[in-house]
Amino acid sequence: MQNPAARYLIFFQYAGTKYSGVMKTAADQAVEGVENHVESAVRKLKPVNEVSVVISSRTDTGVHALCNSAHVDIQRRGDKPPLLEQDLVDALNFHLKAEPIRITKAYRVHNDFHARYRAVSRTYVYRFALGLRHHTEMPVTERDLCWALRDTRLNIDAVQEAAALLLGTHDFSTFRALSSETPFKNPVKTLEKAQLESGVSFSQRHFHRDIQFWELTFKSRSFLYRQVRRMTGALVAVGQGRLSVRRIQELLEAQDSLAFPQNMTAPAHGLFLTDVQYRDTDLGGCRLAEQ
């Protein structure tokens, strides 16, 4: 007797430098996505069903994740029972060991669970560093993991004042890049958190150079295409005196993607998806959402 497929919510992390992004690419593409490798690992478990990994949160080329999530159905052969959650984590990591991708958790969920639509929030952290004459001065432990800025000055109060303007529910059209999905995405989002904090680094403790690390944290149920990188670039520009706090308000009110200043989007490599939350009734996430 054939057992039905079991659906799992999996959490995974990756260094995004070598990938085209998290989403799967076609077989003829030279650079693969993280999803290609996760699906390949699931197929090596030899399930009966066709494998399809459904990613919760899209990230671009060069963007990293400490916590992304996806759901996948696995139907085992014959009368074999569903895989235990930790056994699934271990098996997938065995097949992913050659890649900078790791499965961190797995939860057995209901068959109608959807990793993308059931997420209640996503958190991104953007890391940048001040006090470098050139990006080659970045310690090797931070290579491709942090945006190197030459300027040593940052007006913290101005950044915090500008970030506060972004909080709440707004039309964020100015802060999204245009894509094929633009006509189908509602630009109104509710930003729960936009916070600047002093960052930490292993190299900062053991490498004696005056490099200041900073982190911008953003939390919302969902984000628009390149919204976080545009918000980061604009806030850093405010801190450097290249944009005024008032200009952030004007950009927000413009509701026009083409109004965003050219060449101000922060680069991909400083961005990390750090958390995807679900309600505890959906068996939780990296952190259970508060009720």
DOTIBA-629342 format. One record per residue (C-alpha): residue number from 1; residue in one letter; x, y, z. Coordinates in steps of 0.1 Angstrom, whole numbers. Each point is the difference from the previous one (the first is absolute). Layout:
<atom i="NUM" aa="A" X="X" Y="Y" Z="Z"/>
...
***
This chain:
<atom i="1" aa="M" X="0" Y="0" Z="0"/>
<atom i="2" aa="Q" X="14" Y="34" Z="-10"/>
<atom i="3" aa="N" X="2" Y="26" Z="27"/>
<atom i="4" aa="P" X="-11" Y="36" Z="-10"/>
<atom i="5" aa="A" X="26" Y="28" Z="-5"/>
<atom i="6" aa="A" X="11" Y="19" Z="31"/>
<atom i="7" aa="R" X="5" Y="38" Z="-2"/>
<atom i="8" aa="Y" X="29" Y="15" Z="18"/>
<atom i="9" aa="L" X="9" Y="36" Z="8"/>
<atom i="10" aa="I" X="38" Y="3" Z="-2"/>
<atom i="11" aa="F" X="23" Y="28" Z="11"/>
<atom i="12" aa="F" X="33" Y="5" Z="-17"/>
<atom i="13" aa="Q" X="29" Y="24" Z="-3"/>
<atom i="14" aa="Y" X="25" Y="8" Z="-27"/>
<atom i="15" aa="A" X="28" Y="23" Z="-11"/>
<atom i="16" aa="G" X="-14" Y="15" Z="-31"/>
<atom i="17" aa="T" X="32" Y="11" Z="-18"/>
<atom i="18" aa="K" X="2" Y="-29" Z="-25"/>
<atom i="19" aa="Y" X="-37" Y="-3" Z="-8"/>
<atom i="20" aa="S" X="-23" Y="18" Z="-24"/>
<atom i="21" aa="G" X="-23" Y="5" Z="30"/>
<atom i="22" aa="V" X="-22" Y="-24" Z="20"/>
<atom i="23" aa="M" X="-24" Y="-8" Z="-28"/>
<atom i="24" aa="K" X="5" Y="-29" Z="-24"/>
<atom i="25" aa="T" X="15" Y="7" Z="-34"/>
<atom i="26" aa="A" X="-4" Y="-19" Z="-32"/>
<atom i="27" aa="A" X="23" Y="-29" Z="-8"/>
<atom i="28" aa="D" X="18" Y="19" Z="-27"/>
<atom i="29" aa="Q" X="10" Y="29" Z="23"/>
<atom i="30" aa="A" X="37" Y="2" Z="9"/>
<atom i="31" aa="V" X="-7" Y="11" Z="36"/>
<atom i="32" aa="E" X="-25" Y="-19" Z="21"/>
<atom i="33" aa="G" X="-23" Y="11" Z="28"/>
<atom i="34" aa="V" X="-1" Y="-13" Z="35"/>
<atom i="35" aa="E" X="-33" Y="-17" Z="-7"/>
<atom i="36" aa="N" X="17" Y="-21" Z="-27"/>
<atom i="37" aa="H" X="23" Y="-16" Z="26"/>
<atom i="38" aa="V" X="-27" Y="-4" Z="27"/>
<atom i="39" aa="E" X="-23" Y="-18" Z="-26"/>
<atom i="40" aa="S" X="29" Y="-22" Z="-11"/>
<atom i="41" aa="A" X="6" Y="-10" Z="36"/>
<atom i="42" aa="V" X="-37" Y="-9" Z="5"/>
<atom i="43" aa="R" X="1" Y="-21" Z="-32"/>
<atom i="44" aa="K" X="29" Y="-20" Z="13"/>
<atom i="45" aa="L" X="-23" Y="-12" Z="28"/>
<atom i="46" aa="K" X="-19" Y="-19" Z="-29"/>
<atom i="47" aa="P" X="-35" Y="11" Z="8"/>
<atom i="48" aa="V" X="-29" Y="-14" Z="-21"/>
<atom i="49" aa="N" X="-15" Y="35" Z="-8"/>
<atom i="50" aa="E" X="14" Y="27" Z="-23"/>
<atom i="51" aa="V" X="21" Y="23" Z="22"/>
<atom i="52" aa="S" X="-9" Y="37" Z="2"/>
<atom i="53" aa="V" X="15" Y="23" Z="26"/>
<atom i="54" aa="V" X="-21" Y="31" Z="7"/>
<atom i="55" aa="I" X="21" Y="29" Z="13"/>
<atom i="56" aa="S" X="-15" Y="25" Z="24"/>
<atom i="57" aa="S" X="23" Y="29" Z="-6"/>
<atom i="58" aa="R" X="18" Y="10" Z="-32"/>
<atom i="59" aa="T" X="36" Y="13" Z="2"/>
<atom i="60" aa="D" X="21" Y="13" Z="-28"/>
<atom i="61" aa="T" X="35" Y="-8" Z="-13"/>
<atom i="62" aa="G" X="25" Y="5" Z="27"/>
<atom i="63" aa="V" X="-25" Y="4" Z="29"/>
<atom i="64" aa="H" X="5" Y="-24" Z="29"/>
<atom i="65" aa="A" X="-24" Y="-17" Z="25"/>
<atom i="66" aa="L" X="3" Y="-12" Z="35"/>
<atom i="67" aa="C" X="-36" Y="-10" Z="0"/>
<atom i="68" aa="N" X="-21" Y="-6" Z="-32"/>
<atom i="69" aa="S" X="-27" Y="-25" Z="-2"/>
<atom i="70" aa="A" X="-19" Y="-23" Z="-24"/>
<atom i="71" aa="H" X="-25" Y="-28" Z="-1"/>
<atom i="72" aa="V" X="4" Y="-33" Z="-18"/>
<atom i="73" aa="D" X="-20" Y="-32" Z="-3"/>
<atom i="74" aa="I" X="17" Y="-33" Z="4"/>
<atom i="75" aa="Q" X="-17" Y="-33" Z="-7"/>
<atom i="76" aa="R" X="20" Y="-31" Z="9"/>
<atom i="77" aa="R" X="-1" Y="-33" Z="-18"/>
<atom i="78" aa="G" X="-23" Y="-28" Z="10"/>
<atom i="79" aa="D" X="-11" Y="0" Z="36"/>
<atom i="80" aa="K" X="30" Y="20" Z="14"/>
<atom i="81" aa="P" X="-12" Y="25" Z="26"/>
<atom i="82" aa="P" X="7" Y="38" Z="-5"/>
<atom i="83" aa="L" X="35" Y="11" Z="8"/>
<atom i="84" aa="L" X="6" Y="13" Z="35"/>
<atom i="85" aa="E" X="8" Y="37" Z="0"/>
<atom i="86" aa="Q" X="36" Y="-3" Z="12"/>
<atom i="87" aa="D" X="6" Y="-29" Z="-23"/>
<atom i="88" aa="L" X="-11" Y="22" Z="-29"/>
<atom i="89" aa="V" X="23" Y="28" Z="11"/>
<atom i="90" aa="D" X="30" Y="-23" Z="3"/>
<atom i="91" aa="A" X="-7" Y="-17" Z="-34"/>
<atom i="92" aa="L" X="-3" Y="32" Z="-19"/>
<atom i="93" aa="N" X="31" Y="15" Z="16"/>
<atom i="94" aa="F" X="19" Y="-32" Z="-10"/>
<atom i="95" aa="H" X="-9" Y="7" Z="-36"/>
<atom i="96" aa="L" X="7" Y="37" Z="3"/>
<atom i="97" aa="K" X="34" Y="-3" Z="16"/>
<atom i="98" aa="A" X="19" Y="12" Z="-31"/>
<atom i="99" aa="E" X="-20" Y="33" Z="-1"/>
<atom i="100" aa="P" X="-2" Y="30" Z="24"/>
<atom i="101" aa="I" X="-36" Y="-10" Z="8"/>
<atom i="102" aa="R" X="-12" Y="-15" Z="32"/>
<atom i="103" aa="I" X="-34" Y="-12" Z="12"/>
<atom i="104" aa="T" X="-5" Y="12" Z="36"/>
<atom i="105" aa="K" X="-35" Y="-13" Z="9"/>
<atom i="106" aa="A" X="-29" Y="-20" Z="-14"/>
<atom i="107" aa="Y" X="-36" Y="-2" Z="12"/>
<atom i="108" aa="R" X="-27" Y="-24" Z="-12"/>
<atom i="109" aa="V" X="-30" Y="23" Z="-10"/>
<atom i="110" aa="H" X="-35" Y="-4" Z="-13"/>
<atom i="111" aa="N" X="-4" Y="-8" Z="-37"/>
<atom i="112" aa="D" X="-16" Y="34" Z="-7"/>
<atom i="113" aa="F" X="29" Y="19" Z="17"/>
<atom i="114" aa="H" X="17" Y="26" Z="-23"/>
<atom i="115" aa="A" X="35" Y="13" Z="10"/>
<atom i="116" aa="R" X="-4" Y="33" Z="-18"/>
<atom i="117" aa="Y" X="-36" Y="9" Z="8"/>
<atom i="118" aa="R" X="0" Y="-11" Z="36"/>
<atom i="119" aa="A" X="30" Y="20" Z="10"/>
<atom i="120" aa="V" X="-9" Y="28" Z="24"/>
<atom i="121" aa="S" X="32" Y="20" Z="-3"/>
<atom i="122" aa="R" X="35" Y="1" Z="-15"/>
<atom i="123" aa="T" X="30" Y="17" Z="13"/>
<atom i="124" aa="Y" X="30" Y="13" Z="-19"/>
<atom i="125" aa="V" X="33" Y="13" Z="13"/>
<atom i="126" aa="Y" X="23" Y="22" Z="-21"/>
<atom i="127" aa="R" X="36" Y="1" Z="11"/>
<atom i="128" aa="F" X="24" Y="28" Z="-10"/>
<atom i="129" aa="A" X="34" Y="12" Z="12"/>
<atom i="130" aa="L" X="16" Y="35" Z="2"/>
<atom i="131" aa="G" X="36" Y="10" Z="-1"/>
<atom i="132" aa="L" X="14" Y="-18" Z="-30"/>
<atom i="133" aa="R" X="19" Y="17" Z="-28"/>
<atom i="134" aa="H" X="-8" Y="-28" Z="-24"/>
<atom i="135" aa="H" X="-21" Y="-32" Z="1"/>
<atom i="136" aa="T" X="32" Y="-20" Z="-1"/>
<atom i="137" aa="E" X="7" Y="12" Z="36"/>
<atom i="138" aa="M" X="-29" Y="-20" Z="13"/>
<atom i="139" aa="P" X="12" Y="-30" Z="21"/>
<atom i="140" aa="V" X="-2" Y="-33" Z="-18"/>
<atom i="141" aa="T" X="-26" Y="-13" Z="26"/>
<atom i="142" aa="E" X="-24" Y="27" Z="-12"/>
<atom i="143" aa="R" X="6" Y="-4" Z="-38"/>
<atom i="144" aa="D" X="-33" Y="1" Z="-19"/>
<atom i="145" aa="L" X="-19" Y="2" Z="34"/>
<atom i="146" aa="C" X="1" Y="38" Z="6"/>
<atom i="147" aa="W" X="-2" Y="33" Z="-20"/>
<atom i="148" aa="A" X="33" Y="19" Z="3"/>
<atom i="149" aa="L" X="-4" Y="38" Z="1"/>
<atom i="150" aa="R" X="29" Y="24" Z="-2"/>
<atom i="151" aa="D" X="-16" Y="27" Z="21"/>
<atom i="152" aa="T" X="8" Y="-2" Z="37"/>
<atom i="153" aa="R" X="-29" Y="24" Z="9"/>
<atom i="154" aa="L" X="-35" Y="-10" Z="6"/>
<atom i="155" aa="N" X="-27" Y="23" Z="15"/>
<atom i="156" aa="I" X="-17" Y="-26" Z="22"/>
<atom i="157" aa="D" X="-28" Y="24" Z="11"/>
<atom i="158" aa="A" X="-8" Y="8" Z="-36"/>
<atom i="159" aa="V" X="-2" Y="-37" Z="-10"/>
<atom i="160" aa="Q" X="-23" Y="-8" Z="29"/>
<atom i="161" aa="E" X="-22" Y="30" Z="-8"/>
<atom i="162" aa="A" X="-3" Y="-10" Z="-36"/>
<atom i="163" aa="A" X="-6" Y="-37" Z="8"/>
<atom i="164" aa="A" X="-29" Y="10" Z="23"/>
<atom i="165" aa="L" X="-17" Y="16" Z="-30"/>
<atom i="166" aa="L" X="-1" Y="-35" Z="-17"/>
<atom i="167" aa="L" X="-17" Y="-17" Z="29"/>
<atom i="168" aa="G" X="-37" Y="-8" Z="-3"/>
<atom i="169" aa="T" X="-22" Y="-6" Z="-30"/>
<atom i="170" aa="H" X="10" Y="18" Z="-32"/>
<atom i="171" aa="D" X="0" Y="-3" Z="-38"/>
<atom i="172" aa="F" X="37" Y="-10" Z="-5"/>
<atom i="173" aa="S" X="-1" Y="3" Z="-38"/>
<atom i="174" aa="T" X="30" Y="23" Z="0"/>
<atom i="175" aa="F" X="20" Y="-25" Z="19"/>
<atom i="176" aa="R" X="-5" Y="-29" Z="-23"/>
<atom i="177" aa="A" X="18" Y="-9" Z="-32"/>
<atom i="178" aa="L" X="-21" Y="-7" Z="-31"/>
<atom i="179" aa="S" X="-4" Y="-36" Z="-10"/>
<atom i="180" aa="S" X="-23" Y="-22" Z="-20"/>
<atom i="181" aa="E" X="-20" Y="-5" Z="32"/>
<atom i="182" aa="T" X="-5" Y="37" Z="7"/>
<atom i="183" aa="P" X="-36" Y="2" Z="-14"/>
<atom i="184" aa="F" X="-11" Y="-29" Z="22"/>
<atom i="185" aa="K" X="15" Y="11" Z="33"/>
<atom i="186" aa="N" X="-18" Y="24" Z="25"/>
<atom i="187" aa="P" X="26" Y="27" Z="9"/>
<atom i="188" aa="V" X="-17" Y="7" Z="33"/>
<atom i="189" aa="K" X="20" Y="-17" Z="28"/>
<atom i="190" aa="T" X="2" Y="4" Z="38"/>
<atom i="191" aa="L" X="35" Y="4" Z="12"/>
<atom i="192" aa="E" X="1" Y="-11" Z="37"/>
<atom i="193" aa="K" X="37" Y="7" Z="6"/>
<atom i="194" aa="A" X="27" Y="22" Z="-15"/>
<atom i="195" aa="Q" X="29" Y="2" Z="24"/>
<atom i="196" aa="L" X="37" Y="9" Z="-1"/>
<atom i="197" aa="E" X="23" Y="-17" Z="24"/>
<atom i="198" aa="S" X="37" Y="-3" Z="5"/>
<atom i="199" aa="G" X="11" Y="-33" Z="-15"/>
<atom i="200" aa="V" X="24" Y="-27" Z="11"/>
<atom i="201" aa="S" X="28" Y="-19" Z="-18"/>
<atom i="202" aa="F" X="25" Y="-26" Z="9"/>
<atom i="203" aa="S" X="26" Y="19" Z="-19"/>
<atom i="204" aa="Q" X="-8" Y="32" Z="20"/>
<atom i="205" aa="R" X="11" Y="-17" Z="32"/>
<atom i="206" aa="H" X="32" Y="-16" Z="-14"/>
<atom i="207" aa="F" X="11" Y="23" Z="-29"/>
<atom i="208" aa="H" X="12" Y="34" Z="13"/>
<atom i="209" aa="R" X="-14" Y="24" Z="-26"/>
<atom i="210" aa="D" X="-25" Y="28" Z="5"/>
<atom i="211" aa="I" X="-29" Y="-16" Z="-18"/>
<atom i="212" aa="Q" X="-35" Y="8" Z="12"/>
<atom i="213" aa="F" X="-27" Y="-26" Z="-7"/>
<atom i="214" aa="W" X="-36" Y="9" Z="-1"/>
<atom i="215" aa="E" X="-33" Y="-19" Z="-5"/>
<atom i="216" aa="L" X="-33" Y="12" Z="-14"/>
<atom i="217" aa="T" X="-29" Y="-23" Z="10"/>
<atom i="218" aa="F" X="-34" Y="0" Z="-19"/>
<atom i="219" aa="K" X="-30" Y="-21" Z="9"/>
<atom i="220" aa="S" X="-33" Y="-3" Z="-19"/>
<atom i="221" aa="R" X="-24" Y="-27" Z="-10"/>
<atom i="222" aa="S" X="14" Y="3" Z="-36"/>
<atom i="223" aa="F" X="22" Y="23" Z="-21"/>
<atom i="224" aa="L" X="0" Y="12" Z="-35"/>
<atom i="225" aa="Y" X="27" Y="-7" Z="-25"/>
<atom i="226" aa="R" X="33" Y="15" Z="12"/>
<atom i="227" aa="Q" X="-19" Y="21" Z="26"/>
<atom i="228" aa="V" X="25" Y="-7" Z="28"/>
<atom i="229" aa="R" X="30" Y="8" Z="-22"/>
<atom i="230" aa="R" X="-16" Y="33" Z="-11"/>
<atom i="231" aa="M" X="-10" Y="10" Z="35"/>
<atom i="232" aa="T" X="35" Y="-9" Z="12"/>
<atom i="233" aa="G" X="17" Y="20" Z="-27"/>
<atom i="234" aa="A" X="-22" Y="31" Z="7"/>
<atom i="235" aa="L" X="5" Y="-2" Z="38"/>
<atom i="236" aa="V" X="38" Y="-3" Z="-4"/>
<atom i="237" aa="A" X="-1" Y="30" Z="-24"/>
<atom i="238" aa="V" X="-18" Y="20" Z="27"/>
<atom i="239" aa="G" X="26" Y="-10" Z="26"/>
<atom i="240" aa="Q" X="28" Y="12" Z="-24"/>
<atom i="241" aa="G" X="-18" Y="33" Z="-7"/>
<atom i="242" aa="R" X="-7" Y="-8" Z="-37"/>
<atom i="243" aa="L" X="-38" Y="-1" Z="7"/>
<atom i="244" aa="S" X="-20" Y="20" Z="25"/>
<atom i="245" aa="V" X="-25" Y="-16" Z="24"/>
<atom i="246" aa="R" X="-27" Y="21" Z="-18"/>
<atom i="247" aa="R" X="10" Y="-16" Z="-33"/>
<atom i="248" aa="I" X="-9" Y="-34" Z="14"/>
<atom i="249" aa="Q" X="-35" Y="12" Z="7"/>
<atom i="250" aa="E" X="-2" Y="15" Z="-35"/>
<atom i="251" aa="L" X="11" Y="-33" Z="-16"/>
<atom i="252" aa="L" X="-26" Y="-19" Z="21"/>
<atom i="253" aa="E" X="-27" Y="23" Z="-11"/>
<atom i="254" aa="A" X="10" Y="-1" Z="-37"/>
<atom i="255" aa="Q" X="-11" Y="-36" Z="-3"/>
<atom i="256" aa="D" X="20" Y="-3" Z="-32"/>
<atom i="257" aa="S" X="28" Y="-26" Z="-4"/>
<atom i="258" aa="L" X="16" Y="23" Z="-26"/>
<atom i="259" aa="A" X="3" Y="28" Z="26"/>
<atom i="260" aa="F" X="26" Y="-20" Z="20"/>
<atom i="261" aa="P" X="35" Y="15" Z="-5"/>
<atom i="262" aa="Q" X="22" Y="-19" Z="-25"/>
<atom i="263" aa="N" X="29" Y="-21" Z="14"/>
<atom i="264" aa="M" X="-12" Y="2" Z="36"/>
<atom i="265" aa="T" X="-12" Y="-36" Z="4"/>
<atom i="266" aa="A" X="22" Y="-18" Z="25"/>
<atom i="267" aa="P" X="19" Y="-30" Z="-14"/>
<atom i="268" aa="A" X="-14" Y="-35" Z="5"/>
<atom i="269" aa="H" X="29" Y="-15" Z="20"/>
<atom i="270" aa="G" X="-7" Y="19" Z="32"/>
<atom i="271" aa="L" X="-35" Y="-13" Z="3"/>
<atom i="272" aa="F" X="-12" Y="-30" Z="22"/>
<atom i="273" aa="L" X="-34" Y="-15" Z="4"/>
<atom i="274" aa="T" X="1" Y="-8" Z="37"/>
<atom i="275" aa="D" X="-34" Y="-12" Z="10"/>
<atom i="276" aa="V" X="-33" Y="-13" Z="-14"/>
<atom i="277" aa="Q" X="-27" Y="-3" Z="26"/>
<atom i="278" aa="Y" X="-32" Y="-22" Z="2"/>
<atom i="279" aa="R" X="-27" Y="-4" Z="26"/>
<atom i="280" aa="D" X="5" Y="-27" Z="25"/>
<atom i="281" aa="T" X="-32" Y="-17" Z="-13"/>
<atom i="282" aa="D" X="20" Y="-6" Z="-33"/>
<atom i="283" aa="L" X="28" Y="-16" Z="21"/>
<atom i="284" aa="G" X="21" Y="31" Z="2"/>
<atom i="285" aa="G" X="31" Y="13" Z="-17"/>
<atom i="286" aa="C" X="35" Y="10" Z="9"/>
<atom i="287" aa="R" X="-18" Y="19" Z="27"/>
<atom i="288" aa="L" X="-36" Y="-5" Z="9"/>
<atom i="289" aa="A" X="-21" Y="30" Z="-8"/>
<atom i="290" aa="E" X="-15" Y="17" Z="31"/>
<atom i="291" aa="Q" X="-37" Y="-5" Z="4"/>
***
